[in-house]
Amino acid sequence: MSQKSISEILVDTLQAAGVKRVFGLVGDSLNGITDAIRTREGIEFVQVRHEEAGAFAAGAEAFLTGGLAVCAGSCGPGNTHLLNGLFDCHRSRVPVLAIAAQIPSAEIGSGYFQETHPERIFRECSHYCEVIAGPDQAVRVIESAIQAALGLGGVGVVVIPGDVAHLKAEAPAPRLPSLGHESALRPAETQLARAAQLLDECEKVTILAGIGCAGSHAELLQIAGALQAPVVHALRGKECVEPNNPFDVGLTGLLGMPAGYHALMEADGILMLGTDFPYRQFFPDDARVVQVDTRPLHLGRRTRVEVGLHGSVGETVRQLLPLLRARSSDAHLKAARQRHQQDEQHLAELATGEAGDTSLHPQYVARLLDELAADDAIFTCDVGTPTIWAARYLHMNGRRRLLGSFVHGSMAGALSQAIGAALAFPGRQVVALCGDGGFTMLLSELMTLRQLKVPVKVIIFNNSAYGFVELEMKAAGTLEYGTSMDNPDFGRLAEAAGIKGLRVSDPAQLENALREALAHDGPVIVDAVVKRQELSMPPSIDAAQAEGFGLYALKALMNGRGSELLEMAKTNLGR
């Protein structure tokens, strides 16, 4: 058996796992690894300007391809910068390997320059995190980290001191049994029978479907038809639940609309399929619940579950369908679908604007993007209001993809995720819906976009504010504070960076600007200057929120901000 450096063994194993790129920022503690990548064909080191962006980009690639993606950081600050992006990857359950370089092994524990302890730091955002302290550990640690990322879905971390990366070790052929391995889980027969009996005893059943329905669209439609049940989707389930689904009645939760909200709240039975929807206040108090999930710890952790089915959605539904009785009444489904049609009409009205209104509404930006973007476009979106507009206005068709920091909820992910998506799918149209806050938080990645020249189209919803935070403050009865942003002309900023830039504030010019951006053969920044006072209300306002808005109104008037309050009322209540 031949000997190779640990860096070479690492790269061999990455290539055996199908890895084509490693996102990161170079540093001397990574020299052994980056030099091994430099000499290989079929794998490259993709330079970003901030390691957090590298982790977001790797996460996007892993989400879209289902395969292993990799990011790397040099010792100390280099790999601690990965932390936020890795939390997003891990909580989204996408397979990512993080390479965390370490200071020289002889100096560990001495308070050496840039010393940290990655094996401690990354524990909370990984399934596996170990140090390669010597050559004999290398193969086992590298393969174990990759196995954990692929097999469990999430992050594996390998910590390698810079000097150890150059040492030689025995180099067997890589073995990764988890690679390409998928298994269907089937619940126990007794639990399936209990679930069928419960659903049969309920008159109005609603399905709450999430990302666990990916690959099981046909089964979802079959059970919705059998139960005559409206299907409410969680945000992460939008791209796999919404397409060609006559039972779908939209989202619930903070981003949802009335149809989805009422379909759940008026149900006496709920079937949860592959979702860990987190907002307990959007579940009814007295409905009977059946939940299907591949993770047994998730059964019943959001609402009281009467029957928990530990299984994959497709296999579980196939076993459950023959046990259900035929239904004759579709009244619950019809009522939900009628509400959904009203919601769609209302959203279309909000995205059109009123006669004589020359301000640019963010809903109109999102609606036009939906109409003009390619049928197989990949959309990324920042948290906050860009996620709301994406959730409500982008329509999934089975070919489009949508991703964001939907579980971890981090700002600044959309541009970096779009870069990762564009590199993984060079022939696809990639559109990033960015908030002005998210875009400027990792503004460094404008330079990555310039350097890589990937044709990402960046649409900035520029309302000069942390808009969703302002809404939260108003709902709590607090005057907004610390939310204003003094933004530049992002179009001119892009041009100064050597990227095509456009700025639009007139709705009459928006369509031409978006068409021009989407047709351009390189990266584009579109600075869409949208209305700031645009409320994005949840489907139901509770008493505390109503009281909060009342307190906000009183405080605004007492602080001489009545004109702002009047403008907000005209914008939202009158529409």
C-alpha positions as CSV (number, residue, x, y, z in Angstrom):
1,M,0.0,0.0,0.0
2,S,1.4,3.4,-1.0
3,Q,1.9,6.3,1.3
4,K,0.5,9.8,0.7
5,S,0.3,13.0,2.6
6,I,-2.8,13.5,4.7
7,S,-3.7,16.4,2.4
8,E,-3.6,14.0,-0.6
9,I,-5.6,11.4,1.2
10,L,-8.2,14.1,2.0
11,V,-8.5,15.2,-1.6
12,D,-8.6,11.6,-2.8
13,T,-11.6,11.0,-0.5
14,L,-13.4,14.2,-1.5
15,Q,-13.1,13.2,-5.2
16,A,-14.3,9.7,-4.4
17,A,-17.4,11.4,-2.9
18,G,-18.0,13.4,-6.0
19,V,-16.8,16.8,-4.7
20,K,-15.9,19.2,-7.4
21,R,-15.1,22.3,-5.4
22,V,-14.0,23.5,-2.0
23,F,-15.3,27.0,-0.9
24,G,-13.0,29.0,1.4
25,L,-10.3,31.5,2.0
26,V,-6.6,30.5,1.8
27,G,-4.2,30.7,4.8
28,D,-0.9,29.2,5.7
29,S,-2.4,26.5,7.9
30,L,-4.4,25.3,4.8
31,N,-1.4,25.3,2.5
32,G,-1.0,21.6,2.4
33,I,-4.6,21.1,1.4
34,T,-4.9,23.9,-1.1
35,D,-1.7,22.8,-2.8
36,A,-3.0,19.2,-3.1
37,I,-6.2,20.6,-4.7
38,R,-4.1,22.8,-7.0
39,T,-2.4,19.8,-8.6
40,R,-5.6,17.9,-9.3
41,E,-8.0,17.8,-12.2
42,G,-11.8,17.8,-11.5
43,I,-11.6,19.7,-8.2
44,E,-11.0,23.4,-7.5
45,F,-10.6,25.7,-4.6
46,V,-13.3,28.5,-4.9
47,Q,-12.1,31.7,-3.3
48,V,-14.7,33.7,-1.4
49,R,-14.1,37.0,0.5
50,H,-15.5,35.8,3.8
51,E,-15.6,32.2,5.1
52,E,-19.2,32.5,6.2
53,A,-20.1,33.0,2.5
54,G,-18.2,29.9,1.7
55,A,-20.3,27.9,4.1
56,F,-23.5,29.3,2.7
57,A,-22.4,28.6,-0.8
58,A,-21.5,25.0,0.1
59,G,-24.8,24.6,1.8
60,A,-26.7,25.7,-1.3
61,E,-24.8,23.2,-3.5
62,A,-25.5,20.4,-1.1
63,F,-29.2,21.3,-0.9
64,L,-29.6,21.5,-4.7
65,T,-27.5,18.4,-5.6
66,G,-28.1,16.2,-2.6
67,G,-24.4,15.4,-2.7
68,L,-21.5,16.3,-0.4
69,A,-20.3,19.9,-0.5
70,V,-17.2,21.3,1.2
71,C,-15.9,24.5,2.8
72,A,-12.7,25.3,4.5
73,G,-11.2,27.8,6.9
74,S,-7.7,28.4,8.1
75,C,-6.8,28.4,11.8
76,G,-8.4,30.6,14.4
77,P,-10.5,33.4,12.8
78,G,-10.5,31.7,9.5
79,N,-12.6,28.7,10.6
80,T,-14.6,30.5,13.3
81,H,-16.0,32.6,10.4
82,L,-17.5,29.4,9.0
83,L,-19.6,29.0,12.1
84,N,-22.8,30.9,11.2
85,G,-23.0,29.3,7.7
86,L,-22.4,25.9,9.1
87,F,-25.2,26.3,11.6
88,D,-27.5,27.0,8.6
89,C,-26.2,23.9,6.8
90,H,-26.6,21.7,9.8
91,R,-30.1,22.9,10.8
92,S,-31.2,22.5,7.1
93,R,-29.8,19.0,7.2
94,V,-27.7,19.3,4.1
95,P,-24.5,17.2,3.8
96,V,-21.5,19.5,4.2
97,L,-17.9,18.8,5.2
98,A,-16.0,21.6,6.9
99,I,-12.2,21.5,7.0
100,A,-11.0,23.5,10.0
101,A,-7.3,24.1,9.9
102,Q,-5.5,24.3,13.2
103,I,-2.3,25.9,14.5
104,P,0.9,23.8,14.6
105,S,0.3,20.7,16.7
106,A,3.2,21.3,19.0
107,E,1.8,24.8,20.0
108,I,-1.8,23.6,20.9
109,G,-2.6,24.6,24.5
110,S,0.1,27.3,24.7
111,G,-2.0,30.3,23.8
112,Y,-0.3,30.5,20.4
113,F,-1.2,33.1,17.8
114,Q,-4.7,32.5,16.4
115,E,-5.3,29.5,18.7
116,T,-8.8,28.3,19.1
117,H,-10.3,24.9,19.7
118,P,-12.4,24.0,16.7
119,E,-13.3,20.6,18.1
120,R,-15.2,22.4,20.8
121,I,-16.5,25.3,18.8
122,F,-18.2,23.2,16.1
123,R,-19.7,20.6,18.3
124,E,-23.2,22.2,18.4
125,C,-23.4,22.6,14.6
126,S,-22.2,19.1,13.5
127,H,-22.8,15.4,13.7
128,Y,-19.1,14.7,13.8
129,C,-16.1,16.8,14.8
130,E,-12.7,15.4,15.4
131,V,-9.0,16.3,15.3
132,I,-6.5,14.4,13.1
133,A,-3.7,14.4,15.7
134,G,-1.5,12.0,13.7
135,P,-1.2,10.1,10.5
136,D,-2.7,6.9,11.7
137,Q,-6.0,8.6,12.4
138,A,-6.3,10.3,9.0
139,V,-8.3,7.8,6.9
140,R,-10.7,6.9,9.6
141,V,-11.5,10.5,10.7
142,I,-11.9,11.8,7.2
143,E,-14.2,9.0,6.1
144,S,-16.2,9.1,9.4
145,A,-16.8,12.9,9.0
146,I,-18.0,12.4,5.4
147,Q,-20.1,9.4,6.4
148,A,-21.8,11.4,9.1
149,A,-22.6,14.3,6.8
150,L,-24.0,12.0,4.1
151,G,-25.7,9.5,6.3
152,L,-27.3,11.8,8.9
153,G,-27.8,14.9,6.8
154,G,-25.8,17.8,8.2
155,V,-22.3,18.9,8.9
156,G,-19.1,16.8,9.5
157,V,-16.0,18.6,10.7
158,V,-12.4,17.6,10.3
159,V,-9.8,19.6,12.3
160,I,-6.3,19.4,10.8
161,P,-3.2,21.1,12.3
162,G,-1.2,22.7,9.4
163,D,1.9,20.6,10.0
164,V,-0.1,17.4,10.3
165,A,-1.6,18.0,6.8
166,H,1.9,17.4,5.3
167,L,2.6,14.1,7.1
168,K,2.6,10.8,5.3
169,A,0.2,7.9,6.0
170,E,-1.0,4.7,4.5
171,A,-3.4,5.5,1.7
172,P,-6.0,2.8,1.0
173,A,-8.7,3.3,-1.6
174,P,-11.5,5.5,-0.1
175,R,-14.6,3.7,1.2
176,L,-17.8,5.6,1.7
177,P,-20.8,3.2,2.2
178,S,-23.2,6.1,2.8
179,L,-22.6,7.5,-0.7
180,G,-25.7,7.3,-2.7
181,H,-27.5,5.3,0.0
182,E,-31.2,6.0,0.5
183,S,-33.6,3.8,2.6
184,A,-37.3,3.9,3.0
185,L,-38.6,3.6,6.6
186,R,-41.9,1.8,7.2
187,P,-43.8,2.3,10.5
188,A,-45.1,-0.6,12.5
189,E,-48.4,-2.2,11.3
190,T,-50.1,-1.5,14.6
191,Q,-49.3,2.2,14.4
192,L,-50.5,2.4,10.8
193,A,-53.8,0.9,11.8
194,R,-54.2,3.4,14.7
195,A,-53.5,6.3,12.3
196,A,-56.0,5.1,9.8
197,Q,-58.7,4.7,12.5
198,L,-58.0,8.2,13.8
199,L,-58.2,9.8,10.4
200,D,-61.4,7.9,9.6
201,E,-63.0,9.2,12.7
202,C,-62.4,12.8,11.8
203,E,-64.7,14.7,9.5
204,K,-62.4,17.6,8.4
205,V,-58.8,16.5,7.9
206,T,-56.1,18.9,6.8
207,I,-52.6,17.8,5.6
208,L,-49.6,19.9,6.8
209,A,-46.8,19.0,4.4
210,G,-43.1,19.8,4.5
211,I,-39.8,19.1,2.9
212,G,-40.0,15.5,3.9
213,C,-42.5,15.1,1.0
214,A,-39.6,15.6,-1.5
215,G,-39.8,12.7,-4.0
216,S,-43.2,11.7,-2.8
217,H,-45.5,14.1,-4.7
218,A,-47.6,11.4,-6.2
219,E,-48.3,9.8,-2.8
220,L,-49.1,13.2,-1.3
221,L,-51.8,13.8,-4.0
222,Q,-53.2,10.3,-3.5
223,I,-53.7,10.6,0.2
224,A,-55.1,14.2,-0.1
225,G,-57.6,12.8,-2.6
226,A,-58.5,9.9,-0.3
227,L,-59.0,12.2,2.7
228,Q,-60.5,15.0,0.6
229,A,-58.1,17.1,2.5
230,P,-56.7,20.5,1.8
231,V,-52.9,20.6,1.8
232,V,-51.1,23.4,3.7
233,H,-47.4,23.6,3.1
234,A,-44.6,24.7,5.3
235,L,-42.1,27.1,3.7
236,R,-39.4,24.5,3.1
237,G,-42.0,22.2,1.6
238,K,-43.1,24.8,-1.0
239,E,-41.0,23.6,-3.9
240,C,-42.0,20.0,-3.5
241,V,-45.6,20.4,-2.4
242,E,-47.0,23.3,-4.4
243,P,-46.3,22.1,-8.0
244,N,-49.4,20.8,-9.9
245,N,-51.2,20.3,-6.7
246,P,-55.0,20.9,-6.8
247,F,-55.3,20.3,-3.1
248,D,-52.7,23.0,-2.1
249,V,-54.1,26.0,-0.2
250,G,-50.9,27.8,0.6
251,L,-48.8,28.6,3.6
252,T,-49.7,29.1,7.2
253,G,-47.6,30.7,10.0
254,L,-46.1,34.2,10.0
255,L,-45.6,34.1,6.2
256,G,-48.9,32.5,5.4
257,M,-52.3,33.6,4.2
258,P,-55.9,33.0,5.6
259,A,-56.7,29.9,3.6
260,G,-53.8,27.9,5.0
261,Y,-54.4,29.2,8.5
262,H,-58.1,28.4,8.5
263,A,-57.7,25.1,6.9
264,L,-55.6,24.0,9.9
265,M,-57.5,25.8,12.6
266,E,-60.9,24.5,11.5
267,A,-59.7,20.9,11.1
268,D,-60.6,18.2,13.6
269,G,-57.8,16.0,12.2
270,I,-54.3,16.9,11.0
271,L,-51.9,14.7,9.1
272,M,-48.4,16.1,9.3
273,L,-46.2,14.8,6.5
274,G,-42.4,15.4,6.7
275,T,-42.5,18.7,8.5
276,D,-41.3,20.1,11.7
277,F,-43.3,23.4,11.4
278,P,-42.2,25.3,14.5
279,Y,-44.9,27.8,15.4
280,R,-47.2,26.2,18.0
281,Q,-49.6,29.1,18.0
282,F,-50.7,28.1,14.4
283,F,-51.9,24.7,15.5
284,P,-55.5,24.2,16.7
285,D,-55.8,23.3,20.4
286,D,-58.2,20.4,20.0
287,A,-57.5,18.7,16.7
288,R,-56.3,15.1,16.6
289,V,-52.9,14.8,15.0
290,V,-51.0,12.0,13.1
291,Q,-47.4,12.9,12.3
292,V,-45.0,11.1,9.9
293,D,-41.3,11.8,10.2
294,T,-38.0,9.9,9.7
295,R,-36.8,11.4,12.9
296,P,-38.5,10.0,16.0
297,L,-37.4,12.8,18.2
298,H,-39.5,15.2,16.1
299,L,-42.7,13.4,16.6
300,G,-44.9,15.5,18.9
301,R,-42.4,18.2,19.7
302,R,-44.5,21.0,18.1
303,T,-48.0,20.0,19.0
304,R,-49.7,17.1,20.9
305,V,-49.5,14.1,18.6
306,E,-51.9,11.2,19.1
307,V,-50.3,8.8,16.6
308,G,-46.6,9.1,15.6
309,L,-45.4,7.2,12.6
310,H,-41.7,6.8,12.3
311,G,-41.2,6.4,8.6
312,S,-40.5,8.1,5.3
313,V,-43.5,9.9,3.7
314,G,-43.7,8.0,0.5
315,E,-43.5,4.5,2.1
316,T,-45.8,5.4,5.0
317,V,-48.5,6.8,2.7
318,R,-48.4,3.8,0.4
319,Q,-49.0,1.6,3.5
320,L,-51.7,3.9,4.9
321,L,-53.8,4.4,1.8
322,P,-55.4,0.9,1.7
323,L,-56.5,1.2,5.3
324,L,-58.5,4.4,4.9
325,R,-62.3,4.4,4.2
326,A,-63.7,6.2,1.2
327,R,-65.0,9.7,1.8
328,S,-68.0,11.3,0.2
329,S,-67.9,14.8,1.6
330,D,-65.5,17.4,0.2
331,A,-67.0,20.5,2.0
332,H,-63.9,21.2,4.0
333,L,-61.7,21.0,0.9
334,K,-64.0,23.2,-1.1
335,A,-64.1,25.9,1.5
336,A,-60.3,25.9,1.8
337,R,-59.8,26.1,-1.9
338,Q,-62.3,28.9,-2.2
339,R,-60.4,30.9,0.4
340,H,-57.2,30.1,-1.4
341,Q,-58.5,31.6,-4.6
342,Q,-59.5,34.7,-2.7
343,D,-56.0,34.9,-1.2
344,E,-54.5,34.7,-4.7
345,Q,-56.7,37.4,-6.0
346,H,-55.9,39.6,-3.0
347,L,-52.2,39.1,-3.5
348,A,-52.5,40.0,-7.2
349,E,-54.3,43.2,-6.2
350,L,-51.5,44.1,-3.7
351,A,-48.9,43.5,-6.4
352,T,-50.6,45.8,-8.9
353,G,-50.8,49.1,-7.1
354,E,-53.5,51.8,-7.2
355,A,-54.2,54.2,-10.0
356,G,-51.9,57.2,-9.8
357,D,-49.5,55.4,-7.3
358,T,-46.0,55.9,-8.6
359,S,-44.3,54.1,-5.7
360,L,-42.7,50.7,-6.2
361,H,-44.3,48.0,-4.1
362,P,-42.1,45.0,-3.2
363,Q,-45.0,42.7,-4.1
364,Y,-44.9,44.0,-7.6
365,V,-41.2,43.2,-7.9
366,A,-41.7,39.6,-6.7
367,R,-44.8,39.1,-9.0
368,L,-42.9,40.3,-12.1
369,L,-39.9,38.1,-11.2
370,D,-42.2,35.1,-11.0
371,E,-43.6,35.9,-14.4
372,L,-40.3,36.7,-16.1
373,A,-37.9,34.2,-14.6
374,A,-37.2,30.9,-16.3
375,D,-39.3,27.8,-15.7
376,D,-36.3,26.1,-14.2
377,A,-34.9,29.1,-12.3
378,I,-33.2,28.7,-8.9
379,F,-34.3,31.3,-6.4
380,T,-32.5,32.2,-3.2
381,C,-33.9,34.7,-0.7
382,D,-32.7,36.5,2.4
383,V,-34.6,36.2,5.6
384,G,-37.2,38.9,6.5
385,T,-39.4,40.5,3.9
386,P,-37.7,39.0,0.8
387,T,-38.6,35.6,2.1
388,I,-42.2,36.8,2.6
389,W,-42.5,38.0,-1.0
390,A,-40.8,34.9,-2.3
391,A,-43.2,32.6,-0.3
392,R,-46.3,34.4,-1.5
393,Y,-45.4,35.3,-5.1
394,L,-43.0,32.8,-6.5
395,H,-44.8,29.8,-8.0
396,M,-43.1,26.5,-8.0
397,N,-43.7,24.2,-10.9
398,G,-41.6,21.1,-10.2
399,R,-38.5,22.4,-12.0
400,R,-37.9,25.7,-10.1
401,R,-36.0,25.6,-6.8
402,L,-36.2,27.8,-3.8
403,L,-33.8,28.0,-0.9
404,G,-32.9,30.3,2.0
405,S,-32.0,30.2,5.6
406,F,-35.5,29.0,6.5
407,V,-34.6,27.1,9.7
408,H,-31.5,29.0,11.1
409,G,-32.9,32.3,10.0
410,S,-29.6,34.0,9.3
411,M,-29.3,37.3,7.4
412,A,-26.9,37.6,4.4
413,G,-27.3,34.1,2.9
414,A,-29.0,34.8,-0.4
415,L,-26.1,36.1,-2.5
416,S,-23.6,33.5,-1.3
417,Q,-26.2,30.7,-1.8
418,A,-26.8,32.0,-5.3
419,I,-23.1,31.8,-6.1
420,G,-23.0,28.2,-4.9
421,A,-26.1,27.4,-6.9
422,A,-24.7,29.0,-10.1
423,L,-21.4,27.1,-9.8
424,A,-23.2,23.8,-9.3
425,F,-25.7,24.4,-12.2
426,P,-23.9,26.6,-14.7
427,G,-26.7,26.4,-17.3
428,R,-29.5,27.5,-15.0
429,Q,-30.8,30.9,-14.3
430,V,-30.1,31.9,-10.7
431,V,-31.9,34.8,-9.0
432,A,-31.1,36.1,-5.5
433,L,-33.8,38.1,-3.7
434,C,-31.8,40.1,-1.2
435,G,-32.8,42.6,1.5
436,D,-30.7,45.7,1.7
437,G,-29.7,44.6,5.2
438,G,-28.7,41.1,4.1
439,F,-26.9,42.3,1.0
440,T,-24.8,44.9,2.8
441,M,-24.0,42.5,5.7
442,L,-21.8,40.4,3.4
443,L,-21.2,43.1,0.8
444,S,-17.7,41.5,0.4
445,E,-19.3,38.9,-1.8
446,L,-20.0,41.5,-4.4
447,M,-16.2,41.1,-5.1
448,T,-16.6,37.3,-5.2
449,L,-19.3,37.7,-7.8
450,R,-17.0,40.0,-9.8
451,Q,-14.1,37.6,-9.6
452,L,-16.0,34.4,-10.4
453,K,-18.2,36.1,-13.0
454,V,-21.1,33.7,-12.4
455,P,-24.3,35.2,-14.0
456,V,-26.3,35.6,-10.8
457,K,-29.1,38.1,-10.9
458,V,-29.3,40.0,-7.6
459,I,-32.5,41.8,-6.9
460,I,-32.2,44.1,-3.9
461,F,-35.4,45.0,-2.1
462,N,-34.1,48.4,-1.0
463,N,-36.5,50.0,1.6
464,S,-33.7,51.6,3.6
465,A,-34.7,49.7,6.7
466,Y,-34.6,46.4,8.5
467,G,-38.2,46.0,7.4
468,F,-39.3,42.8,9.2
469,V,-37.7,44.0,12.4
470,E,-39.7,47.2,12.2
471,L,-42.9,45.2,11.8
472,E,-42.0,43.1,14.8
473,M,-41.4,46.3,16.8
474,K,-44.7,47.7,15.8
475,A,-46.5,44.5,16.6
476,A,-45.0,44.7,20.1
477,G,-46.1,48.3,20.5
478,T,-42.5,49.7,20.2
479,L,-41.4,52.6,18.2
480,E,-38.8,51.4,15.6
481,Y,-35.3,52.3,16.7
482,G,-32.0,51.3,15.1
483,T,-33.7,50.1,11.9
484,S,-33.0,52.8,9.4
485,M,-30.3,52.4,6.8
486,D,-28.5,55.1,4.8
487,N,-28.0,53.2,1.6
488,P,-26.0,54.1,-1.5
489,D,-27.2,53.7,-5.1
490,F,-26.5,49.9,-5.3
491,G,-26.6,50.0,-9.1
492,R,-23.8,52.5,-9.2
493,L,-21.9,50.6,-6.5
494,A,-22.1,47.5,-8.7
495,E,-20.9,49.4,-11.8
496,A,-17.9,50.7,-9.7
497,A,-17.1,47.0,-9.0
498,G,-17.2,46.1,-12.6
499,I,-20.7,44.5,-12.5
500,K,-23.7,45.6,-14.5
501,G,-25.9,47.6,-12.2
502,L,-29.5,49.0,-12.5
503,R,-31.6,51.1,-10.2
504,V,-35.3,51.4,-10.5
505,S,-37.9,53.2,-8.3
506,D,-40.7,53.8,-10.9
507,P,-43.0,50.8,-11.3
508,A,-43.5,51.7,-15.0
509,Q,-39.7,51.0,-15.6
510,L,-39.5,47.8,-13.5
511,E,-40.5,45.3,-16.2
512,N,-37.9,46.5,-18.7
513,A,-35.2,46.6,-16.0
514,L,-35.9,43.0,-14.9
515,R,-36.0,41.8,-18.5
516,E,-32.7,43.5,-19.2
517,A,-31.1,42.0,-16.1
518,L,-32.4,38.5,-16.8
519,A,-31.2,38.6,-20.4
520,H,-27.7,39.8,-19.5
521,D,-25.0,37.1,-19.9
522,G,-23.2,38.1,-16.7
523,P,-23.9,39.1,-13.1
524,V,-26.3,41.9,-12.5
525,I,-27.3,44.0,-9.5
526,V,-30.9,45.5,-9.6
527,D,-31.4,48.1,-6.9
528,A,-35.2,48.1,-6.5
529,V,-36.2,51.1,-4.3
530,V,-39.4,49.9,-2.8
531,K,-41.9,51.3,-0.3
532,R,-40.8,51.1,3.3
533,Q,-44.2,51.2,4.9
534,E,-45.5,48.0,3.5
535,L,-46.9,45.7,6.1
536,S,-46.6,42.0,5.6
537,M,-49.2,40.7,8.0
538,P,-49.6,37.2,9.3
539,P,-52.9,35.5,8.4
540,S,-54.3,36.0,11.9
541,I,-53.6,38.8,14.4
542,D,-53.9,37.9,18.0
543,A,-55.0,40.2,20.8
544,A,-51.4,40.9,21.9
545,Q,-50.5,42.0,18.3
546,A,-53.6,44.2,18.0
547,E,-52.8,45.8,21.3
548,G,-49.2,46.3,20.2
549,F,-50.2,48.1,17.0
550,G,-52.5,50.3,19.1
551,L,-49.7,51.2,21.4
552,Y,-47.4,51.9,18.5
553,A,-50.0,54.2,17.0
554,L,-50.4,56.1,20.2
555,K,-46.6,56.4,20.7
556,A,-46.2,57.6,17.1
557,L,-48.7,60.3,17.6
558,M,-47.2,61.4,20.9
559,N,-43.8,61.6,19.3
560,G,-45.0,63.7,16.4
561,R,-45.0,61.0,13.9
562,G,-48.6,61.1,12.9
563,S,-47.8,61.8,9.2
564,E,-45.9,58.5,9.1
565,L,-48.8,56.7,10.7
566,L,-51.3,58.2,8.3
567,E,-49.1,57.1,5.4
568,M,-48.9,53.6,6.7
569,A,-52.6,53.4,7.1
570,K,-53.2,54.7,3.5
571,T,-50.7,52.1,2.2
572,N,-52.1,49.1,4.0
573,L,-55.6,49.6,5.4
574,G,-56.9,51.1,2.2
575,R,-55.6,48.3,0.1
